[in-house]
Amino acid sequence: MDQNSHTKYSQEALHELTEWVQTVHSELDSSKLFDYPETDARPLDAEYSREIGKYISDQCRRDYTAALFFLDSIKTIYHVEEDFFLVASDAIQNPPTEFEQGLLSHEQGHRMGYKIVDNHLDPIIENREVSEEASGILRNYFLSDNFAERTKVAVGNSLGCDFTYFESLQGEAPTVYRLKDRVGPEELVDPDRDEDLDELLDDVERMLIELSEGVQDWA
């Protein structure tokens, strides 16, 4: 990965991508489930590439160069600890296309999944006697790439973009996507859903309520 490549991007395009992040956030913010502050998009520079590449390499037990290649190929990533999105320089072009918007929408699905676990699922687990198996299935799902893809498609349906579900995640997904159960539990993976963001969030709320009431069958 050429470190200098991370310095070459369009400031205007980066601003437009951040505006897209905020547009999606505004749509989500209408739900009582989603009360998290806005964040933004930033360049995936050499320092962040090294940090995240090392993390992927350590977690996947893969060669560091291979981890950087993977990171470069996915173009965007949600930085959980710092709560913003990192975008590779070659994805920060002018003007951004639906491709870049789709990448960011997938990562916004990851952000939403982490927030749902932290702000909604974990409090249910802490305050109620719930099934460890059922709560584990939900946790794995909300943190999975399948939930992020589901969010991406729902974003497209709400905002008039044609985002396609990465269906290979349903079957033989690349090894790196299986890192820490990032491929969703089979019971909940359905690439053929046709829903917008409101319907997605209603379904998330339903699953959380059912968990708190002792429902364990997520099929």
N, C-alpha and C positions, 0 to 999 in steps of 0.2 A: 504494500500500500504506500503510495507516494505521500509523504507527510505534507509536502507543499501543496498537494491538490486540495487540502482542507482550507486553504486560505483563499481559494478562488471560487467565489459564489456571488450571487446577486443580492445585495442588501434589499432591493425592492421586492425580489421574490421571497426572501426570508420574511419580510414584513407581511406579504400576502399569505404565506403559509401560517404565520401566527394569527392572522385574521381568520383563516379557515379554522384553526384550533378554537378560537373564541366563538365562531359561529356555531360549531358543533356543541361547544360548552353551553351556549345559550339555549339550544334545543334541549339538552339534557337537564338544564337547571330548572326547567318547569316541573320536574318530578320531585316529589318529597324524598325520594331515595337519593337524589343527586344534589347535595348541598355543599360541594367542594369548591374552593376558590379556583379562579382561572389560572392557567399556566401559559407557557409560550414555547415556541420552537427556536432552537439555537443550533449553530453549526457543530457538526460532529468533527471536532478538530483532532490533531494528532494526540494531544494529551488524553482526551476522552477515549480515543480509539485504543490507546495502550491500556488504559484502565479497564475498559469493558472487554477488550480482547483477552487480557489476562484472566478476567473472571470467567469468560466462556471457556478458555483453555483449561483452567483449573477444574471447573465443574464438569466439563465433558471429557476431561482427560485426553484432550486432543492437542496436536501440535499448535503452537502459538500462531504460526503463519497461517495455518488453516482456519484458526479462529478469526484472524483479521480478514481473511478472504470472505468468510461467512458474513461478518459484520459489514463489510463493504457491499456485499451482494444484497443485503436486506434494506439498505439505504436509510432507514429510520429506526430509532429505538427509544423506548421510554426509560428514562433514568429514574428508578424508583426512589432512591435516597434523596435526590435533589428535586424530584417532582417537576421535571420538564422533559420536552422531547428533543432529541438530537437528530439532525438531518445531515446526511452526507452531502458534500459540496456539489456533486454532479446531479443531485436531486433538487438543489436550490437554483433553479434556472428561471428565466423570465420569459413569459409568465408561467406559473405552475400549472400543470395539467391535471386531469382527473387521476392520472397515475400517482402523482405526488399526494393529491388529496386522499386517495385510497390508502396509501401507505400510512399517512398520519391518522386516518380514521381507524385503521387496525391498531395502531399504538394507543389511540384514545380508548379503544376497547380494553387494552391491557391496563391503562390507568384506572378506568372505571372498575375493572375486576378487582384490582388491589384495594380500591376505596370501599367497594362493597364488602370485601372480606374484613377490612379493618373497622369500618364504621357500622356494619350491620350484622354480618355473620358471626364475628368473634363475640360481640356482646350477647347474642342469643346463646352461644355455646357457654359463655361464662355465667349467665343468669338463669339458665333453664337446664333441665335434664333432657338432653337430646341424644339421638343415636349418633355414636361416634362414626359408624359406617356412613350414614346419610350425610352428616356434616362434612366428612372427608371427601365424599363425592362432590358436594357442592363447592368446597374449597378448591379442589383440583379443577373443576369446571371453570370457575370464575377467573382462575389464574392461567387458563389454557389459551393456546392460539385459536382453538375453535370458538371460544367465547369472543375473542378479539375479532375474528372473521365475522361472526354473527353480528357484532356491533357495527362493523364496517358496512355490511350490507344494509342494515337498518338505517344507518346514517344516510346512505345513498337513497334509500326509499323515501326518507323524510325530506331530503334536500335536493332531490332531482338529479342525482348522479347514478350512473350505471356501474356499480361496484359488483364484481363477481366473486363468489366464495371460492377460496383456494381449496378445492375438493380433495386434493391429495392428502390433506390433513385428516380426512376421514379414514384413510387406509394406511398405506405404507408411506408415512411421512418421513422426511429426512431425519437422520439420527439426532441432529442437534435440536429439532423441535420436540423430541421426547425428553429433553432435559427437565428433570423435576416435574414430570407429568404435564408438560405444556401442551400435549395433545389431550383433548377433552375426554372425560369418561364416556365410554360407548353409549351408555344409557341416555345421554343428553345431547349427543352430536346429531344434528339434522341440518344439512346444507340446503335443504329445499324449503326452509321456512320462508314465508312471505310476510314481513312485518315491518313497521316503521319503529322509530325510537320509542314512542309512547307505548306501543304494544310490547316491545322488548322489556321495557322497565316494568310494565304491569306484570309480565311473566316472572321477572326476577322477584318482584314483591310477593307474588303467589308462592314461589318456591321457598322463600324465607318464612312466610307464614306457615306453610305446610310443615317445614322442618320444626318450627316452634311448637306445632300441634302434634308432633309425633309421626308425621307421614314419612315413610322411608322408601317408597317406591318411586323413583324419579323417571321411570321409563314412560 
